[in-house]
Amino acid sequence: MISFNGRNFEKEMILQSIRWYLAYSLSYRDIEEIMKERGFDVDQSSIQRWVVPYAPQLEAIFHQKKKRPVRGYLKPGAM
């Protein structure tokens, strides 16, 4: 599991910022503005410091939990 010890912000806020950065074509500045609209005062350099170490760790966890596709298929009317 990923440790967020020593960070000044909540785990959920960090994860949401990383998710927005990875899932959408947003810059660190865009995410900073979105967070300010939601009442969080965070700097774009803080977001960058979260993305760099945590993104590869989150990707590794995702690939561990990702289900493999089922081989084969069912023929129509085979049931």
C-alpha positions in Angstrom: 0.0 0.0 0.0 1.1 3.5 -0.7 2.2 5.5 2.4 1.2 9.2 2.5 3.0 9.8 5.8 4.7 13.2 6.0 2.3 14.9 3.5 0.5 18.1 4.5 -2.6 17.2 2.6 -5.2 14.5 2.9 -4.8 11.2 1.1 -8.0 11.6 -0.9 -7.0 15.1 -2.2 -3.6 13.8 -3.3 -5.2 10.8 -5.1 -7.9 13.0 -6.8 -5.2 15.4 -8.1 -3.1 12.5 -9.5 -6.2 11.0 -11.1 -7.2 14.2 -12.8 -3.6 14.7 -14.1 -3.4 11.1 -15.5 -6.9 10.7 -16.8 -7.4 14.0 -18.5 -5.1 16.4 -20.4 -4.8 18.8 -17.5 -1.7 20.8 -16.5 -0.6 21.2 -13.0 -1.8 24.7 -13.1 -5.3 23.6 -14.3 -5.5 21.2 -11.3 -4.4 23.9 -9.0 -7.2 26.1 -10.2 -9.8 23.3 -9.9 -8.6 22.6 -6.3 -8.9 26.3 -5.5 -12.5 26.3 -6.8 -13.2 23.5 -4.3 -11.6 25.4 -1.4 -8.2 23.8 -1.3 -5.1 26.0 -1.4 -2.5 23.9 -3.1 0.4 24.9 -5.4 1.2 23.4 -8.7 4.6 22.4 -7.6 3.0 20.3 -4.8 0.9 18.5 -7.3 4.0 17.8 -9.4 5.7 16.4 -6.3 2.8 14.0 -5.8 2.5 12.9 -9.4 6.2 12.0 -9.9 6.5 9.4 -7.1 2.9 8.2 -6.7 1.8 7.7 -10.4 4.1 4.7 -11.0 3.1 3.1 -7.7 -0.6 3.6 -8.5 -0.1 2.1 -12.0 1.6 -1.0 -10.5 -1.2 -1.5 -8.1 -3.8 -1.1 -10.9 -2.1 -3.7 -13.0 -2.0 -6.1 -10.1 -5.7 -5.8 -9.6 -6.7 -5.7 -13.2 -8.6 -8.7 -14.4 -7.4 -10.6 -17.4 -9.9 -10.9 -20.3 -11.7 -14.2 -20.6 -10.4 -16.5 -23.3 -12.9 -17.7 -25.9 -16.5 -16.8 -26.3 -20.0 -18.2 -26.1 -21.7 -19.2 -29.3 -25.1 -17.7 -29.8 -27.8 -20.2 -28.7 -25.3 -22.5 -27.0 -27.0 -22.3 -23.6 
